Amino acid sequence: QVQVVESGGGLVQAGGSLRLSCAASGTTFRLNAFGWYRQVPGRLREFIATFKDGAGAAYAGSVKGRFTISRDNAKNTVYLQMNSLKPEDTAVYYCNSDVREGLLGYHPVGAWGQGTQVTVSS
């Protein structure tokens, strides 16, 4: 089993940056299976980023070039560096412990954290 806890959200001006953290704990997990999603009230939870099998990472088109996913195995933590933030990035950001790639996109099948609020002001 695995537990995940997101942190690092807050209020930031458009054009600014934030780094979100996803801290993992439990008996067994692989950090390279983790990924990030976000959700606005009234909308479906949206895929943001995950690590690709082999090397590199996959990103939603809306954040590609601005966001970077990374991990620190010693700290059991996955990060989401968010740069050049826009008001449309405002959402609750969630971490999932097991994101799989399928024919139709990416599927979150692991444990969710509680989410962390990101608000970008114009």
C-alpha positions, -999 to 999 in steps of 0.1 A, spaced: 0 0 0 10 36 -4 0 70 10 6 103 -7 4 138 5 6 169 -17 19 203 -5 33 235 -19 3 252 -33 -7 288 -27 -15 321 -43 9 334 -70 8 362 -96 5 353 -133 40 347 -147 52 334 -113 64 299 -102 55 273 -76 69 239 -68 45 212 -56 56 182 -36 41 147 -34 55 128 -4 50 90 -5 50 65 22 40 28 27 53 -7 21 59 -6 -16 57 19 -44 77 31 -74 82 68 -77 85 66 -115 49 54 -116 36 87 -100 19 115 -118 1 148 -114 -35 158 -121 -56 189 -115 -93 196 -111 -115 227 -113 -150 225 -98 -175 213 -124 -148 198 -146 -132 163 -149 -99 157 -133 -72 165 -159 -39 147 -166 -9 170 -162 23 150 -161 39 116 -154 72 98 -160 74 78 -192 85 42 -193 122 42 -202 131 78 -200 116 113 -200 82 125 -191 48 131 -206 28 163 -202 -5 177 -211 -3 201 -240 -16 229 -219 14 228 -196 42 215 -219 72 237 -218 61 253 -185 58 224 -160 84 198 -151 80 166 -131 109 152 -112 116 129 -82 140 124 -53 142 88 -43 161 96 -11 132 118 0 104 95 -14 91 127 -31 78 136 -65 78 173 -75 60 194 -100 78 226 -109 54 251 -124 67 281 -142 51 309 -162 18 303 -144 -14 315 -160 -48 322 -144 -62 291 -162 -37 270 -142 -58 277 -111 -70 243 -97 -66 217 -70 -36 197 -79 -35 160 -70 -8 133 -70 -15 97 -79 8 68 -70 3 47 -102 -4 63 -136 -5 39 -165 -3 46 -202 -30 32 -224 -42 36 -259 -66 64 -249 -41 83 -227 -31 81 -191 -50 63 -164 -47 70 -126 -50 36 -109 -31 42 -76 -38 62 -45 -47 98 -45 -35 125 -21 -57 151 -6 -48 178 -31 -32 212 -28 -48 244 -41 -30 266 -66 -45 300 -74 -30 322 -100 -41 359 -100 -41 381 -131 
